[in-house]
Amino acid sequence: LEGRVGTDFRVAVDEESTEAKGENRGNEYLAIFSEVDLTVIVGVILGLLALLFTFDAVCGEREAGMLKLISSYPVARWEMLLGKYLGAWLTLMLPTAFACIASLLVIGFTAQVSWGSQEVVRVALIFCAYALYLSLMLLVGLLVSSFAQRSSLALVFVTFFWFFFVTIVPNLATMIPDFVSTG
């Protein structure tokens, strides 16, 4: 229903308009992202940031010659990768946790919602889903960085991966039921 709300708004001195006419309320990006909420921000923006944090974590150091220096220290490879992962994960999860807490406080104070155990469990599950999604994006970035020979190639691959799974897959998922029911 959100995409069917108007886009054109007429302002006149002698009349009061309360509703826009046309589609997407004048914003063509609303056709792509129908509702901008914390889930869309985590899925689109923080998912891309996760990939951008890690796309050159290994291959960039290999190109710069730093990987040989790091390998000379008594640090196992898995420890180095775990450190890169945890640093990027904490960098993404702290603002995500802050946004979730701020959203809950706003809802609690303005809407005067009483939080029961079911609501708390649901919010915790949503936050866990955010953490799992961002972990997956970080791990994909580290995997690509580990196998790519050049950071520019890794950047192209993770950008394609992000674009495919953020724009193409959700749109295909909405078209499949229509295709199956008519076929």
Backbone hydrogen bonds, N-H to C=O, Kabsch-Sander energy under -0.5 kcal/mol:
donor,donor_aa,acceptor,acceptor_aa,energy
4,R,1,L,-1.2
5,V,2,E,-1.2
6,G,20,A,-0.9
7,T,21,K,-2.3
8,D,21,K,-7.7
11,V,9,F,-0.5
12,A,10,R,-0.5
12,A,15,E,-0.6
17,S,15,E,-0.6
21,K,8,D,-4.4
24,N,3,G,-1.3
25,R,5,V,-1.2
26,G,23,E,-1.2
27,N,24,N,-2.4
28,E,26,G,-0.6
30,L,27,N,-1.4
31,A,28,E,-1.1
32,I,29,Y,-0.8
33,F,29,Y,-2.5
34,S,32,I,-0.7
37,D,35,E,-1.0
41,I,37,D,-2.3
42,V,38,L,-2.6
43,G,39,T,-2.7
44,V,40,V,-2.8
45,I,40,V,-0.5
45,I,41,I,-0.9
46,L,41,I,-2.3
47,G,42,V,-1.1
48,L,44,V,-1.5
49,L,45,I,-2.4
50,A,46,L,-2.4
51,L,47,G,-1.7
52,L,48,L,-2.5
53,F,49,L,-2.3
54,T,50,A,-1.1
55,F,51,L,-1.6
57,A,54,T,-1.4
60,G,56,D,-0.7
61,E,56,D,-0.5
62,R,58,V,-2.1
63,E,59,C,-2.4
64,A,60,G,-1.9
65,G,61,E,-0.8
65,G,62,R,-0.6
66,M,61,E,-1.5
67,L,61,E,-1.6
69,L,65,G,-0.8
70,I,66,M,-2.7
71,S,67,L,-2.3
72,S,68,K,-0.9
72,S,69,L,-0.6
73,Y,69,L,-0.5
73,Y,70,I,-1.1
75,V,73,Y,-2.5
80,M,76,A,-1.9
81,L,77,R,-2.5
82,L,78,W,-2.5
83,G,79,E,-2.3
84,K,80,M,-2.1
85,Y,81,L,-2.6
86,L,82,L,-3.0
87,G,83,G,-2.2
88,A,84,K,-2.0
89,W,85,Y,-2.8
90,L,86,L,-2.6
91,T,87,G,-1.8
92,L,88,A,-1.6
93,M,89,W,-2.8
94,L,90,L,-2.1
96,T,92,L,-1.3
97,A,93,M,-3.0
98,F,94,L,-2.3
99,A,95,P,-2.5
100,C,96,T,-2.3
101,I,97,A,-2.6
102,A,98,F,-2.7
103,S,99,A,-2.4
104,L,100,C,-2.4
105,L,101,I,-2.3
106,V,102,A,-2.4
107,I,103,S,-2.6
108,G,104,L,-2.7
109,F,105,L,-2.5
110,T,106,V,-2.7
111,A,106,V,-0.5
111,A,107,I,-1.6
113,V,107,I,-0.7
115,W,113,V,-0.6
116,G,114,S,-0.7
120,V,116,G,-2.0
121,V,117,S,-2.1
122,R,118,Q,-2.2
123,V,119,E,-2.5
124,A,120,V,-2.3
125,L,121,V,-2.4
126,I,122,R,-2.2
127,F,123,V,-2.4
128,C,124,A,-2.3
129,A,125,L,-2.2
130,Y,126,I,-2.2
131,A,127,F,-2.5
132,L,128,C,-2.6
133,Y,129,A,-2.6
134,L,130,Y,-2.7
135,S,131,A,-2.1
136,L,132,L,-2.4
137,M,133,Y,-2.3
138,L,134,L,-2.4
139,L,135,S,-2.6
140,V,136,L,-2.4
141,G,137,M,-2.3
142,L,138,L,-2.4
143,L,139,L,-2.5
144,V,140,V,-2.7
145,S,141,G,-2.4
146,S,142,L,-2.0
147,F,143,L,-1.5
148,A,144,V,-2.3
154,A,150,R,-1.8
155,L,151,S,-2.4
156,V,152,S,-1.9
157,F,153,L,-2.3
158,V,154,A,-2.7
159,T,155,L,-2.1
160,F,156,V,-2.2
161,F,157,F,-2.6
162,W,158,V,-2.7
163,F,159,T,-2.6
164,F,160,F,-2.8
165,F,161,F,-2.4
166,V,162,W,-1.8
167,T,163,F,-2.3
168,I,163,F,-1.2
169,V,164,F,-2.5
171,N,167,T,-1.3
172,L,168,I,-2.6
173,A,169,V,-2.5
174,T,170,P,-1.4
175,M,171,N,-1.1
176,I,172,L,-2.0
179,F,175,M,-2.3
180,V,176,I,-2.9
181,S,177,P,-2.3
182,T,178,D,-1.6
183,G,179,F,-1.5
